[in-house]
Amino acid sequence: MNTLSIDGWRKADNDSKSVPIGTLQFHVSEAEHLRLEQTEEELQRSGVRDAMIDADMQTLALVMPDGFGPLSECKWRVYIGGEASRGQFHLLGYSAADGCLIYSNAVMVDLLG
């Protein structure tokens, strides 16, 4: 299982700029890692740029920055990007308190152990 601590962002609506909120901490289980790799492979084969898959809330163990409550509808956004055209992912969800989009910086799928 991989534990990640990654900068998080809040976006109130489509017209707002994203603002930093601090560090999100979460686990990526072996099963989730496999799903991320499979999604990357599907994207590479199909030529589709990105895909959303539900995050397993049972294994996620999400820790939000101080002052932020739980998230709803947590998903992994997997996409092909960067110069190497490799799979990357980030966690996103919606603040249960106000419905704002909360998301993490991206990580390369290959970096998961």
VEXLUM-365249 format. One record per residue: x, y, z of N, C-alpha, C in turn; residue number from 1. Coordinates in pm, 1 decimal. Layout:
    n_east   n_north      n_up   ca_east  ca_north     ca_up    c_east   c_north      c_up  num
         X         Y         Z         X         Y         Z         X         Y         Z  NUM
...
END
This chain:
    n_east   n_north      n_up   ca_east  ca_north     ca_up    c_east   c_north      c_up  num
      85.1    -117.5       0.0       0.0       0.0       0.0      89.5     123.4       0.0    1
      56.3     221.2     -80.4     130.4     345.9     -90.5      57.1     455.2     -14.3    2
     128.1     524.2      72.5      71.8     640.9     139.2     131.3     764.0      74.1    3
      44.7     851.2      25.4      88.5     971.7     -43.7      46.7    1095.0      34.4    4
     133.3    1193.5      37.7     103.2    1325.8      93.0     127.1    1425.2     -19.2    5
      18.9    1484.0     -68.6      24.7    1564.4    -190.0     -50.7    1694.7    -168.7    6
      -0.8    1801.5    -229.4     -68.7    1930.7    -221.4    -209.7    1920.0    -277.2    7
    -302.8    1987.4    -208.8    -442.0    1987.7    -249.9    -488.0    2126.3    -290.3    8
    -596.6    2129.2    -364.7    -650.8    2252.8    -420.1    -801.9    2254.8    -404.4    9
    -857.3    2374.8    -397.9   -1002.4    2395.1    -388.1   -1045.1    2487.1    -501.0   10
   -1151.3    2448.7    -569.2   -1206.5    2530.4    -677.2   -1355.6    2545.4    -650.5   11
   -1397.6    2668.7    -622.6   -1536.2    2693.9    -582.9   -1634.2    2669.7    -697.4   12
   -1597.8    2710.5    -818.8   -1683.2    2691.0    -935.6   -1598.0    2703.0   -1061.5   13
   -1659.1    2683.0   -1176.6   -1583.8    2684.8   -1302.6   -1517.4    2818.4   -1331.3   14
   -1572.4    2926.7   -1278.7   -1517.7    3059.6   -1305.0   -1411.3    3101.6   -1204.7   15
   -1390.2    3024.2   -1101.2   -1294.7    3058.9    -995.3   -1157.8    2999.2   -1023.3   16
   -1055.0    3065.9    -970.5    -920.5    3009.6    -974.3    -908.2    2907.6    -861.9   17
    -826.7    2807.7    -883.2    -798.1    2710.4    -778.2    -708.3    2774.6    -673.8   18
    -735.5    2743.1    -547.2    -653.3    2796.1    -438.6    -596.3    2679.2    -358.1   19
    -470.3    2691.6    -314.6    -409.4    2583.1    -237.0    -475.8    2569.5    -100.7   20
    -487.9    2444.5     -54.5    -551.4    2421.4      76.0    -460.4    2348.5     173.9   21
    -343.4    2306.7     129.4    -255.0    2229.0     215.6    -238.9    2088.4     161.4   22
    -197.4    1998.7     247.8    -162.1    1863.0     206.3    -275.6    1764.0     229.7   23
    -305.5    1686.9     125.8    -397.3    1573.9     136.5    -312.1    1449.3     157.6   24
    -355.7    1362.9     247.2    -285.2    1236.0     267.4    -384.0    1123.4     241.1   25
    -341.2    1024.4     162.8    -429.0     912.2     132.9    -346.5     790.2      95.1   26
    -413.7     674.7      99.7    -351.7     546.8      64.8    -399.1     502.8     -73.1   27
    -309.0     443.0    -147.6    -343.9     376.0    -272.4    -313.4     227.9    -250.6   28
    -417.6     148.1    -236.4    -400.0       4.4    -211.2    -345.6     -64.8    -336.1   29
    -302.1    -188.8    -318.8    -252.9    -266.2    -433.4    -362.8    -282.8    -538.4   30
    -485.8    -306.3    -492.9    -597.7    -322.2    -586.5    -623.9    -192.5    -663.0   31
    -617.4     -79.1    -593.1    -637.1      50.0    -659.4    -522.6      77.7    -757.0   32
    -401.0      44.2    -716.0    -284.9      60.9    -803.7    -305.7     -17.4    -933.2   33
    -351.5    -140.6    -921.5    -377.5    -222.8   -1039.2    -484.4    -159.4   -1128.0   34
    -590.4    -107.3   -1067.6    -696.4     -40.4   -1145.1    -642.0      82.0   -1218.3   35
    -554.0     158.5   -1152.1    -493.2     275.6   -1216.3    -406.5     232.8   -1334.8   36
    -327.7     127.0   -1317.1    -244.0      76.4   -1426.8    -329.5      26.8   -1543.4   37
    -437.0     -45.7   -1512.7    -525.4     -96.3   -1617.8    -590.7      18.4   -1693.8   38
    -629.8     121.9   -1621.8    -691.2     237.6   -1686.4    -590.0     308.0   -1775.7   39
    -465.6     322.5   -1727.2    -360.4     382.1   -1810.9    -344.7     302.4   -1940.7   40
    -338.9     170.1   -1930.1    -323.3      85.5   -2048.6    -440.0     102.2   -2145.0   41
    -562.3     109.1   -2091.6    -680.5     129.0   -2176.0    -673.3     263.1   -2247.9   42
    -629.8     366.3   -2176.6    -617.3     498.4   -2238.4    -510.9     496.9   -2348.2   43
    -398.3     431.2   -2323.0    -292.0     423.0   -2424.2    -343.5     352.6   -2550.2   44
    -418.9     243.3   -2531.8    -470.7     167.1   -2646.4    -576.9     244.4   -2723.5   45
    -665.4     310.7   -2650.6    -781.9     373.1   -2713.5    -755.1     512.1   -2769.5   46
    -652.0     578.7   -2717.8    -626.2     716.0   -2760.3    -711.3     818.5   -2686.5   47
    -796.6     771.7   -2596.4    -876.8     862.6   -2513.7    -783.1     930.0   -2413.9   48
    -804.3    1058.1   -2385.2    -711.2    1135.2   -2302.2    -724.8    1109.3   -2152.5   49
    -847.9    1085.9   -2103.4    -862.9    1067.0   -1958.9    -984.3     982.1   -1926.6   50
    -987.8     935.8   -1801.8   -1099.2     854.2   -1753.0   -1113.9     878.4   -1603.4   51
   -1236.0     865.2   -1555.4   -1265.2     878.1   -1412.9   -1305.9     740.6   -1360.7   52
   -1245.5     702.0   -1247.4   -1285.2     577.0   -1183.0   -1309.8     604.7   -1034.6   53
   -1408.1     536.4    -979.1   -1441.3     556.3    -838.3   -1324.6     515.4    -749.4   54
   -1296.7     596.1    -648.5   -1195.4     562.0    -548.3   -1259.5     472.1    -443.0   55
   -1185.6     374.6    -395.6   -1233.8     283.2    -292.2   -1221.8     352.3    -156.6   56
   -1332.4     399.8    -105.6   -1332.2     474.9      20.4   -1295.0     387.0     139.5   57
   -1307.6     255.3     126.5   -1271.6     164.3     235.8   -1121.2     159.8     258.7   58
   -1043.6     180.0     153.5    -897.6     171.9     165.9    -828.3     306.6     150.9   59
    -901.1     409.2     113.1    -840.9     540.2      83.7    -776.8     605.5     205.9   60
    -840.4     594.5     322.6    -789.3     654.2     447.4    -749.1     799.9     426.5   61
    -838.3     876.9     368.3    -811.2    1016.9     335.4    -802.1    1102.8     460.7   62
    -694.7    1180.6     469.8    -677.7    1278.9     576.6    -673.3    1415.5     509.8   63
    -770.4    1498.8     544.8    -780.7    1632.5     486.1    -700.1    1733.4     568.1   64
    -661.9    1844.8     506.5    -593.1    1950.5     581.4    -684.1    2007.8     690.5   65
    -623.4    2068.8     791.3    -700.6    2132.8     898.2    -801.9    2230.1     838.8   66
    -922.5    2227.2     893.0   -1027.0    2318.1     848.8   -1111.9    2264.8     735.2   67
   -1078.8    2146.2     685.2   -1155.9    2087.6     575.9   -1214.5    1955.5     621.0   68
   -1342.0    1938.2     591.5   -1412.0    1817.0     631.5   -1404.3    1709.8     525.1   69
   -1490.6    1610.5     535.8   -1487.6    1497.0     443.7   -1526.9    1535.4     301.1   70
   -1490.1    1447.6     209.0   -1525.7    1464.4      68.2   -1630.3    1361.4      29.0   71
   -1709.2    1396.5     -69.4   -1803.8    1301.4    -127.6   -1763.6    1276.6    -273.0   72
   -1814.4    1168.6    -328.0   -1792.1    1134.5    -469.0   -1643.7    1133.5    -506.1   73
   -1560.5    1072.4    -424.2   -1416.3    1067.4    -453.2   -1389.1     978.3    -573.8   74
   -1308.6    1030.0    -663.0   -1272.7     958.3    -785.0   -1125.0     978.5    -814.6   75
   -1071.3     885.9    -893.0    -938.8     900.9    -950.9    -959.0     949.7   -1093.6   76
    -891.9    1056.6   -1129.1    -887.1    1096.5   -1270.1    -753.3    1046.8   -1322.3   77
    -759.2     959.3   -1420.5    -639.6     903.9   -1482.3    -630.6     964.8   -1621.6   78
    -512.0    1011.5   -1657.3    -495.6    1072.4   -1788.7    -355.2    1047.5   -1841.7   79
    -341.3    1066.3   -1970.8    -212.0    1053.3   -2037.0    -157.6    1194.5   -2054.0   80
     -35.5    1216.3   -2004.7      18.9    1351.3   -2013.0     169.8    1353.4   -2004.8   81
     222.6    1473.0   -2011.7     366.6    1492.5   -2002.1     437.4    1459.2   -2131.5   82
     565.1    1491.5   -2135.1     645.2    1467.2   -2255.0     652.6    1319.5   -2291.1   83
     652.0    1234.0   -2190.9     663.2    1089.7   -2215.1     528.4    1025.0   -2246.3   84
     420.4    1103.4   -2242.9     285.1    1050.6   -2264.9     258.4     928.7   -2177.2   85
     281.0     944.8   -2048.1     261.4     838.3   -1949.9     136.5     866.3   -1867.0   86
      88.2     761.2   -1801.1     -30.1     773.8   -1718.1      -2.0     851.4   -1590.5   87
     -89.8     942.7   -1560.2     -85.1    1019.0   -1436.5    -223.8    1012.3   -1374.0   88
    -230.1    1037.8   -1243.8    -360.0    1035.9   -1177.5    -362.2    1140.6   -1067.5   89
    -481.5    1180.4   -1032.0    -500.5    1259.6    -911.4    -635.9    1226.9    -851.9   90
    -646.8    1255.1    -723.1    -770.4    1231.4    -649.3    -855.0    1356.6    -656.0   91
    -984.1    1339.3    -674.5   -1074.3    1453.7    -666.1   -1204.0    1412.6    -599.9   92
   -1268.5    1510.5    -541.2   -1396.2    1488.8    -474.7   -1459.9    1623.4    -447.5   93
   -1571.7    1620.3    -380.6   -1645.5    1742.9    -351.5   -1660.9    1758.9    -201.5   94
   -1637.5    1879.5    -155.0   -1651.5    1909.4     -13.3   -1794.6    1879.8      29.7   95
   -1809.8    1797.7     132.5   -1943.2    1766.2     183.4   -2009.3    1890.6     242.2   96
   -1928.6    1987.5     286.1   -1982.1    2108.1     349.9   -2039.1    2207.5     249.3   97
   -1966.7    2231.2     138.0   -2010.7    2336.8      46.4   -2013.3    2296.3    -100.7   98
   -1979.8    2172.6    -131.6   -1986.3    2123.8    -268.6   -1872.9    2167.1    -359.5   99
   -1773.1    2237.1    -306.5   -1660.5    2281.8    -388.5   -1574.3    2163.1    -430.9  100
   -1515.6    2174.1    -548.2   -1424.3    2071.9    -597.3   -1293.5    2078.1    -519.1  101
   -1249.0    1963.5    -471.6   -1120.4    1950.1    -402.5   -1041.1    1845.9    -481.2  102
    -914.5    1876.7    -510.5    -833.8    1780.3    -585.0    -687.7    1788.9    -544.9  103
    -615.2    1682.8    -575.6    -472.3    1676.5    -544.3    -391.0    1706.0    -669.5  104
    -264.1    1738.4    -648.6    -170.6    1741.9    -760.3    -161.6    1602.0    -819.3  105
    -111.4    1593.3    -939.8    -101.3    1465.2   -1009.2      25.6    1389.4    -971.7  106
      17.4    1257.9    -987.0     128.5    1166.1    -962.6     133.0    1069.6   -1081.0  107
     253.1    1032.5   -1123.4     264.8     932.0   -1229.7     228.4     794.3   -1174.3  108
     149.7     720.3   -1248.8     109.8     586.0   -1207.3     234.2     500.2   -1182.9  109
     336.9     516.9   -1265.6     460.6     438.1   -1253.4     532.1     457.7   -1120.3  110
     506.4     568.0   -1051.2     576.5     595.7    -926.1     522.5     515.9    -808.2  111
     406.1     454.4    -825.4     350.9     372.0    -718.1     429.5     242.5    -710.4  112
     460.1     199.7    -587.2     541.1      78.3    -570.9     462.0     -47.5    -566.4  113
END
